[in-house]
Amino acid sequence: MITDTKIRAIVFDYGMVLLEWDPRRIFQRAFPAGPQAVEAFLEEIKFMEWHKQQDNGRSFAEAIAEHSAQFPQYAHILPVYDTSWSESVVGPIEGTVKILQRLKRAGYPLYGLSNYPAEKFRLDRARFEFFDWFDDMVISGEVRLSKPDPAIFNLLLNKIGRSAQECIFIDDSTANVISARQLGFGAIQFRSPEQLEEDLQKFGIL
């Protein structure tokens, strides 16, 4: 049961909190020279800026068509971002999954707030049982908003009927944690399952 605390909801980011995500794995076969060549490629195509647009709801088909036109020398490589997506999702961060399970058993309402391409989340949700433990979630690609925009945090709060002061938010991104704190969330920047457990204890949880 929930202990005597004002916290009434715990909100988790997914990527690099519950799931390890490494897009380098998708492209490494195309660059046998090694990791430095992959890094140079990702920097040249501004991968994270490109990926952010899929987090905001753009389709992978449109993304690859536009980027292939911009970088025709990589047009034969870019489609694996779509076709080999599952290789980038390395697997669960088991320590965090165990904490999530303990919170569920303790009776805390659990919510997800994740920057995630909608078409890929639909596939990945079926792969990992722990997604079924959440009471509700907001996925950026589905709502076409993404963190750290305050609008997506407010959308979640309206959806679950809670104030920010009643929620703990857990995310690996500094920018997202800062945005959450400015809105009144009790926010924890994730670095490891061990650190997360210690920080939750500071809120009177676990």
BAVODO-594251 format. One record per residue: residue in three letters; residue number from 0; x, y, z of N, C-alpha, C in turn. Coordinates in steps of 0.05 Angstrom, whole numbers, plus 5000, padded with zeros to 4 digits. Example, Ala and Ser with C-alpha at 12.3 -4.5 7.8 and 13.67 -1.06 7.14 Angstrom:
("ala", 0, (5264, 4886, 5156), (5246, 4910, 5156), (5264, 4934, 5156));
("ser", 1, (5257, 4955, 5142), (5273, 4979, 5143), (5258, 5001, 5157));
REM end
This chain:
("met", 0, (5017, 4976, 5000), (5000, 5000, 5000), (5018, 5025, 5000));
("ile", 1, (5006, 5047, 4990), (5021, 5072, 4989), (5025, 5082, 5017));
("thr", 2, (5050, 5091, 5023), (5057, 5102, 5049), (5046, 5130, 5052));
("asp", 3, (5050, 5142, 5075), (5040, 5169, 5081), (5057, 5189, 5066));
("thr", 4, (5050, 5195, 5042), (5065, 5214, 5025), (5045, 5229, 5007));
("lys", 5, (5052, 5253, 4999), (5034, 5268, 4981), (5036, 5258, 4953));
("ile", 6, (5055, 5240, 4947), (5058, 5230, 4919), (5035, 5211, 4913));
("arg", 7, (5021, 5216, 4891), (4999, 5200, 4883), (5003, 5188, 4854));
("ala", 8, (5025, 5194, 4842), (5031, 5183, 4815), (5061, 5184, 4810));
("ile", 9, (5070, 5163, 4797), (5099, 5162, 4790), (5100, 5159, 4760));
("val", 10, (5114, 5177, 4747), (5115, 5179, 4718), (5143, 5172, 4708));
("phe", 11, (5144, 5153, 4690), (5169, 5143, 4679), (5173, 5151, 4650));
("asp", 12, (5197, 5160, 4643), (5206, 5160, 4616), (5212, 5131, 4609));
("tyr", 13, (5214, 5124, 4583), (5220, 5097, 4575), (5249, 5093, 4566));
("gly", 14, (5257, 5107, 4545), (5283, 5103, 4534), (5306, 5111, 4553));
("met", 15, (5324, 5093, 4558), (5347, 5096, 4576), (5340, 5099, 4605));
("val", 16, (5315, 5093, 4612), (5306, 5090, 4640), (5296, 5061, 4644));
("leu", 17, (5278, 5053, 4627), (5268, 5025, 4627), (5278, 5008, 4604));
("leu", 18, (5285, 5021, 4582), (5295, 5007, 4559), (5321, 5019, 4550));
("glu", 19, (5341, 5003, 4545), (5366, 5013, 4533), (5362, 5016, 4503));
("trp", 20, (5368, 5040, 4493), (5365, 5046, 4465), (5392, 5055, 4453));
("asp", 21, (5401, 5043, 4432), (5426, 5050, 4420), (5424, 5049, 4390));
("pro", 22, (5418, 5072, 4377), (5415, 5073, 4348), (5440, 5065, 4332));
("arg", 23, (5463, 5067, 4345), (5488, 5059, 4332), (5487, 5030, 4322));
("arg", 24, (5473, 5014, 4336), (5472, 4985, 4329), (5459, 4981, 4302));
("ile", 25, (5441, 4999, 4294), (5427, 4997, 4269), (5446, 5000, 4245));
("phe", 26, (5465, 5018, 4249), (5482, 5027, 4226), (5510, 5014, 4226));
("gln", 27, (5517, 4999, 4247), (5545, 4990, 4249), (5553, 4972, 4226));
("arg", 28, (5534, 4956, 4215), (5542, 4938, 4193), (5550, 4953, 4168));
("ala", 29, (5539, 4977, 4165), (5545, 4994, 4141), (5572, 5007, 4143));
("phe", 30, (5584, 5006, 4167), (5610, 5020, 4171), (5630, 5001, 4184));
("pro", 31, (5641, 4983, 4168), (5659, 4963, 4179), (5685, 4975, 4190));
("ala", 32, (5690, 5000, 4185), (5714, 5013, 4195), (5713, 5016, 4226));
("gly", 33, (5688, 5014, 4237), (5686, 5015, 4266), (5670, 5037, 4278));
("pro", 34, (5669, 5039, 4304), (5652, 5058, 4318), (5657, 5087, 4311));
("gln", 35, (5681, 5095, 4305), (5687, 5123, 4299), (5673, 5130, 4272));
("ala", 36, (5672, 5112, 4254), (5659, 5117, 4228), (5629, 5120, 4232));
("val", 37, (5617, 5104, 4250), (5589, 5106, 4256), (5583, 5134, 4268));
("glu", 38, (5600, 5142, 4288), (5596, 5167, 4301), (5598, 5190, 4281));
("ala", 39, (5617, 5189, 4263), (5620, 5210, 4243), (5595, 5212, 4225));
("phe", 40, (5584, 5188, 4218), (5560, 5187, 4201), (5536, 5200, 4216));
("leu", 41, (5532, 5192, 4241), (5510, 5202, 4257), (5512, 5233, 4260));
("glu", 42, (5536, 5242, 4264), (5540, 5271, 4267), (5535, 5285, 4241));
("glu", 43, (5544, 5274, 4219), (5540, 5287, 4193), (5511, 5289, 4186));
("ile", 44, (5495, 5269, 4191), (5467, 5270, 4184), (5449, 5282, 4206));
("lys", 45, (5463, 5291, 4228), (5449, 5303, 4250), (5426, 5285, 4260));
("phe", 46, (5435, 5261, 4267), (5416, 5239, 4272), (5395, 5247, 4294));
("met", 47, (5404, 5257, 4316), (5385, 5262, 4338), (5365, 5284, 4331));
("glu", 48, (5373, 5304, 4316), (5354, 5324, 4306), (5334, 5311, 4287));
("trp", 49, (5344, 5294, 4270), (5327, 5279, 4251), (5307, 5261, 4266));
("his", 50, (5317, 5246, 4285), (5301, 5228, 4301), (5279, 5243, 4316));
("lys", 51, (5286, 5267, 4326), (5267, 5282, 4342), (5241, 5287, 4326));
("gln", 52, (5243, 5290, 4300), (5219, 5295, 4284), (5201, 5270, 4284));
("gln", 53, (5212, 5246, 4285), (5196, 5222, 4287), (5183, 5221, 4315));
("asp", 54, (5198, 5229, 4336), (5186, 5232, 4363), (5162, 5250, 4362));
("asn", 55, (5162, 5269, 4344), (5140, 5289, 4343), (5118, 5280, 4323));
("gly", 56, (5120, 5256, 4312), (5098, 5245, 4297), (5103, 5242, 4267));
("arg", 57, (5126, 5250, 4257), (5131, 5246, 4228), (5135, 5216, 4223));
("ser", 58, (5125, 5207, 4200), (5128, 5179, 4193), (5157, 5172, 4185));
("phe", 59, (5165, 5147, 4189), (5192, 5139, 4181), (5195, 5140, 4151));
("ala", 60, (5174, 5134, 4136), (5175, 5134, 4107), (5182, 5163, 4097));
("glu", 61, (5168, 5182, 4109), (5173, 5210, 4101), (5201, 5218, 4110));
("ala", 62, (5209, 5210, 4134), (5236, 5218, 4144), (5258, 5207, 4126));
("ile", 63, (5256, 5182, 4118), (5277, 5170, 4102), (5277, 5182, 4074));
("ala", 64, (5254, 5187, 4063), (5253, 5200, 4036), (5266, 5227, 4036));
("glu", 65, (5260, 5243, 4056), (5271, 5270, 4058), (5301, 5270, 4063));
("his", 66, (5310, 5252, 4081), (5338, 5251, 4087), (5354, 5239, 4065));
("ser", 67, (5343, 5220, 4050), (5357, 5208, 4027), (5361, 5229, 4005));
("ala", 68, (5342, 5247, 4003), (5345, 5269, 3983), (5367, 5288, 3992));
("gln", 69, (5368, 5293, 4018), (5388, 5311, 4029), (5416, 5299, 4029));
("phe", 70, (5417, 5273, 4034), (5443, 5259, 4036), (5442, 5235, 4017));
("pro", 71, (5443, 5240, 3990), (5440, 5218, 3971), (5462, 5197, 3973));
("gln", 72, (5485, 5205, 3984), (5507, 5186, 3987), (5501, 5164, 4008));
("tyr", 73, (5480, 5169, 4024), (5473, 5150, 4045), (5445, 5138, 4040));
("ala", 74, (5434, 5143, 4017), (5407, 5134, 4011), (5404, 5103, 4013));
("his", 75, (5426, 5089, 4009), (5424, 5060, 4012), (5427, 5050, 4041));
("ile", 76, (5435, 5068, 4059), (5439, 5062, 4087), (5415, 5070, 4104));
("leu", 77, (5404, 5093, 4099), (5384, 5105, 4116), (5359, 5088, 4120));
("pro", 78, (5350, 5072, 4101), (5326, 5056, 4106), (5328, 5036, 4130));
("val", 79, (5352, 5028, 4138), (5354, 5010, 4160), (5344, 5022, 4186));
("tyr", 80, (5344, 5048, 4188), (5332, 5062, 4211), (5304, 5053, 4216));
("asp", 81, (5290, 5047, 4194), (5262, 5037, 4196), (5262, 5006, 4198));
("thr", 82, (5275, 4993, 4179), (5272, 4964, 4176), (5286, 4949, 4199));
("ser", 83, (5307, 4961, 4211), (5322, 4947, 4232), (5319, 4961, 4259));
("trp", 84, (5297, 4976, 4262), (5292, 4991, 4287), (5295, 4973, 4312));
("ser", 85, (5284, 4949, 4311), (5284, 4931, 4334), (5312, 4926, 4345));
("glu", 86, (5332, 4927, 4327), (5360, 4923, 4336), (5370, 4945, 4354));
("ser", 87, (5358, 4969, 4351), (5366, 4991, 4368), (5356, 4989, 4397));
("val", 88, (5334, 4974, 4400), (5323, 4971, 4427), (5336, 4947, 4439));
("val", 89, (5357, 4952, 4455), (5375, 4931, 4464), (5360, 4912, 4484));
("gly", 90, (5343, 4923, 4501), (5328, 4907, 4520), (5322, 4923, 4545));
("pro", 91, (5308, 4910, 4564), (5301, 4924, 4589), (5326, 4930, 4606));
("ile", 92, (5324, 4952, 4621), (5343, 4957, 4642), (5332, 4944, 4667));
("glu", 93, (5342, 4920, 4672), (5328, 4902, 4691), (5325, 4914, 4719));
("gly", 94, (5345, 4928, 4728), (5343, 4940, 4755), (5319, 4959, 4757));
("thr", 95, (5315, 4975, 4736), (5292, 4994, 4736), (5266, 4979, 4734));
("val", 96, (5265, 4958, 4718), (5241, 4942, 4715), (5233, 4930, 4742));
("lys", 97, (5252, 4921, 4758), (5247, 4910, 4785), (5235, 4932, 4803));
("ile", 98, (5246, 4956, 4801), (5235, 4978, 4817), (5206, 4984, 4808));
("leu", 99, (5201, 4984, 4782), (5174, 4989, 4772), (5155, 4968, 4783));
("gln", 100, (5164, 4943, 4783), (5147, 4921, 4794), (5141, 4925, 4823));
("arg", 101, (5161, 4933, 4839), (5157, 4938, 4867), (5137, 4961, 4872));
("leu", 102, (5139, 4982, 4856), (5120, 5004, 4858), (5092, 4996, 4851));
("lys", 103, (5090, 4979, 4831), (5063, 4969, 4823), (5051, 4953, 4846));
("arg", 104, (5067, 4935, 4858), (5057, 4918, 4879), (5050, 4935, 4904));
("ala", 105, (5064, 4958, 4908), (5058, 4975, 4930), (5033, 4992, 4926));
("gly", 106, (5022, 4992, 4902), (4997, 5006, 4898), (5000, 5034, 4885));
("tyr", 107, (5024, 5041, 4877), (5027, 5068, 4865), (5016, 5068, 4837));
("pro", 108, (5000, 5088, 4830), (4992, 5091, 4802), (5017, 5098, 4785));
("leu", 109, (5021, 5084, 4763), (5044, 5087, 4746), (5036, 5098, 4719));
("tyr", 110, (5051, 5117, 4709), (5045, 5129, 4683), (5071, 5132, 4667));
("gly", 111, (5068, 5131, 4641), (5090, 5135, 4623), (5088, 5162, 4609));
("leu", 112, (5110, 5175, 4605), (5112, 5200, 4589), (5138, 5198, 4573));
("ser", 113, (5135, 5190, 4548), (5159, 5183, 4533), (5160, 5196, 4505));
("asn", 114, (5184, 5206, 4498), (5189, 5214, 4471), (5194, 5188, 4455));
("tyr", 115, (5176, 5181, 4437), (5178, 5155, 4424), (5162, 5157, 4398));
("pro", 116, (5174, 5148, 4375), (5159, 5148, 4350), (5134, 5130, 4353));
("ala", 117, (5112, 5139, 4345), (5087, 5124, 4349), (5087, 5097, 4335));
("glu", 118, (5096, 5096, 4310), (5095, 5071, 4296), (5114, 5050, 4307));
("lys", 119, (5135, 5059, 4320), (5154, 5040, 4332), (5145, 5032, 4360));
("phe", 120, (5132, 5051, 4374), (5122, 5043, 4401), (5101, 5021, 4399));
("arg", 121, (5084, 5023, 4379), (5064, 5002, 4376), (5077, 4974, 4374));
("leu", 122, (5099, 4972, 4361), (5114, 4947, 4358), (5128, 4939, 4384));
("asp", 123, (5141, 4958, 4396), (5157, 4952, 4420), (5140, 4947, 4445));
("arg", 124, (5116, 4959, 4445), (5098, 4954, 4468), (5091, 4924, 4471));
("ala", 125, (5088, 4911, 4448), (5081, 4883, 4448), (5105, 4865, 4457));
("arg", 126, (5129, 4876, 4456), (5153, 4860, 4462), (5159, 4858, 4492));
("phe", 127, (5149, 4878, 4508), (5158, 4880, 4535), (5134, 4881, 4554));
("glu", 128, (5133, 4861, 4572), (5110, 4858, 4589), (5106, 4881, 4608));
("phe", 129, (5127, 4895, 4616), (5124, 4915, 4637), (5107, 4939, 4627));
("phe", 130, (5104, 4942, 4601), (5086, 4964, 4592), (5058, 4960, 4602));
("asp", 131, (5050, 4935, 4607), (5023, 4930, 4617), (5019, 4938, 4646));
("trp", 132, (5041, 4944, 4660), (5038, 4952, 4688), (5030, 4982, 4691));
("phe", 133, (5031, 4997, 4669), (5025, 5025, 4671), (4995, 5029, 4670));
("asp", 134, (4985, 5048, 4686), (4957, 5055, 4686), (4949, 5071, 4662));
("asp", 135, (4967, 5087, 4652), (4962, 5102, 4628), (4989, 5114, 4618));
("met", 136, (4989, 5125, 4595), (5014, 5136, 4585), (5009, 5157, 4563));
("val", 137, (5028, 5174, 4558), (5028, 5193, 4536), (5053, 5188, 4520));
("ile", 138, (5050, 5183, 4494), (5072, 5178, 4476), (5074, 5201, 4456));
("ser", 139, (5097, 5213, 4455), (5100, 5238, 4440), (5091, 5235, 4411));
("gly", 140, (5099, 5213, 4398), (5092, 5210, 4370), (5062, 5208, 4365));
("glu", 141, (5047, 5200, 4385), (5018, 5198, 4382), (5005, 5225, 4386));
("val", 142, (5016, 5242, 4403), (5003, 5267, 4409), (5017, 5291, 4394));
("arg", 143, (5039, 5285, 4381), (5054, 5304, 4365), (5064, 5328, 4382));
("leu", 144, (5072, 5321, 4406), (5086, 5339, 4425), (5108, 5322, 4437));
("ser", 145, (5130, 5336, 4445), (5151, 5320, 4458), (5164, 5337, 4481));
("lys", 146, (5175, 5322, 4499), (5191, 5335, 4521), (5215, 5348, 4509));
("pro", 147, (5224, 5371, 4519), (5216, 5383, 4545), (5193, 5404, 4543));
("asp", 148, (5178, 5404, 4522), (5156, 5423, 4519), (5137, 5420, 4542));
("pro", 149, (5132, 5441, 4557), (5113, 5439, 4580), (5085, 5429, 4572));
("ala", 150, (5078, 5433, 4546), (5051, 5425, 4537), (5047, 5395, 4540));
("ile", 151, (5067, 5379, 4536), (5063, 5350, 4538), (5061, 5341, 4567));
("phe", 152, (5074, 5355, 4585), (5071, 5349, 4614), (5043, 5357, 4623));
("asn", 153, (5033, 5380, 4614), (5006, 5388, 4621), (4985, 5370, 4609));
("leu", 154, (4990, 5359, 4585), (4972, 5341, 4573), (4969, 5316, 4591));
("leu", 155, (4992, 5306, 4600), (4992, 5282, 4618), (4976, 5288, 4644));
("leu", 156, (4982, 5311, 4656), (4968, 5318, 4681), (4938, 5319, 4677));
("asn", 157, (4929, 5331, 4656), (4901, 5333, 4650), (4889, 5305, 4646));
("lys", 158, (4904, 5288, 4633), (4895, 5261, 4627), (4891, 5244, 4652));
("ile", 159, (4910, 5247, 4671), (4909, 5230, 4695), (4895, 5244, 4719));
("gly", 160, (4888, 5269, 4716), (4874, 5283, 4737), (4890, 5288, 4762));
("arg", 161, (4915, 5294, 4758), (4933, 5300, 4781), (4947, 5327, 4777));
("ser", 162, (4956, 5339, 4799), (4973, 5362, 4797), (5002, 5353, 4796));
("ala", 163, (5019, 5371, 4786), (5047, 5364, 4784), (5059, 5359, 4811));
("gln", 164, (5049, 5372, 4832), (5059, 5369, 4859), (5053, 5341, 4870));
("glu", 165, (5034, 5327, 4858), (5028, 5300, 4867), (5044, 5278, 4852));
("cys", 166, (5061, 5287, 4834), (5075, 5268, 4816), (5105, 5269, 4820));
("ile", 167, (5117, 5245, 4818), (5146, 5243, 4813), (5150, 5236, 4784));
("phe", 168, (5169, 5250, 4772), (5176, 5245, 4744), (5205, 5236, 4742));
("ile", 169, (5210, 5214, 4727), (5236, 5202, 4725), (5244, 5202, 4696));
("asp", 170, (5268, 5214, 4690), (5277, 5216, 4662), (5308, 5218, 4663));
("asp", 171, (5320, 5209, 4642), (5350, 5211, 4640), (5359, 5237, 4629));
("ser", 172, (5341, 5253, 4617), (5349, 5278, 4604), (5348, 5301, 4623));
("thr", 173, (5370, 5316, 4623), (5372, 5340, 4640), (5351, 5360, 4633));
("ala", 174, (5347, 5365, 4607), (5328, 5385, 4598), (5299, 5377, 4606));
("asn", 175, (5293, 5352, 4604), (5266, 5343, 4612), (5261, 5345, 4642));
("val", 176, (5282, 5339, 4657), (5279, 5341, 4686), (5276, 5370, 4695));
("ile", 177, (5291, 5388, 4683), (5288, 5416, 4689), (5260, 5426, 4682));
("ser", 178, (5250, 5419, 4659), (5223, 5427, 4651), (5203, 5417, 4671));
("ala", 179, (5205, 5392, 4680), (5186, 5380, 4699), (5187, 5395, 4725));
("arg", 180, (5211, 5401, 4735), (5214, 5415, 4761), (5202, 5443, 4759));
("gln", 181, (5205, 5456, 4737), (5194, 5483, 4734), (5163, 5483, 4735));
("leu", 182, (5152, 5460, 4728), (5123, 5457, 4729), (5113, 5448, 4757));
("gly", 183, (5131, 5440, 4774), (5124, 5431, 4801), (5126, 5402, 4807));
("phe", 184, (5135, 5386, 4787), (5139, 5357, 4792), (5162, 5353, 4812));
("gly", 185, (5160, 5332, 4827), (5184, 5322, 4841), (5199, 5305, 4820));
("ala", 186, (5221, 5315, 4811), (5234, 5302, 4788), (5261, 5290, 4796));
("ile", 187, (5266, 5266, 4784), (5291, 5251, 4789), (5304, 5247, 4762));
("gln", 188, (5330, 5255, 4761), (5345, 5249, 4736), (5358, 5221, 4739));
("phe", 189, (5350, 5203, 4722), (5359, 5176, 4723), (5388, 5173, 4714));
("arg", 190, (5404, 5159, 4730), (5431, 5152, 4723), (5436, 5122, 4725));
("ser", 191, (5422, 5109, 4745), (5425, 5080, 4749), (5401, 5071, 4766));
("pro", 192, (5395, 5045, 4765), (5373, 5035, 4783), (5380, 5040, 4812));
("glu", 193, (5405, 5037, 4820), (5413, 5040, 4848), (5408, 5069, 4856));
("gln", 194, (5416, 5088, 4840), (5412, 5116, 4846), (5382, 5123, 4847));
("leu", 195, (5367, 5111, 4828), (5338, 5116, 4828), (5325, 5107, 4854));
("glu", 196, (5333, 5084, 4863), (5321, 5074, 4889), (5328, 5092, 4912));
("glu", 197, (5352, 5102, 4913), (5360, 5121, 4934), (5344, 5146, 4932));
("asp", 198, (5340, 5157, 4908), (5325, 5182, 4905), (5295, 5178, 4912));
("leu", 199, (5284, 5155, 4904), (5256, 5150, 4912), (5253, 5149, 4942));
("gln", 200, (5272, 5138, 4956), (5271, 5136, 4985), (5271, 5164, 4997));
("lys", 201, (5284, 5183, 4984), (5284, 5211, 4994), (5256, 5223, 4993));
("phe", 202, (5239, 5212, 4975), (5211, 5221, 4973), (5193, 5204, 4991));
("gly", 203, (5204, 5186, 5007), (5188, 5169, 5024), (5177, 5145, 5010));
("ile", 204, (5189, 5137, 4988), (5179, 5115, 4972), (5199, 5093, 4972));
("leu", 205, (5190, 5068, 4972), (5208, 5044, 4974), (5224, 5045, 5000));
REM end
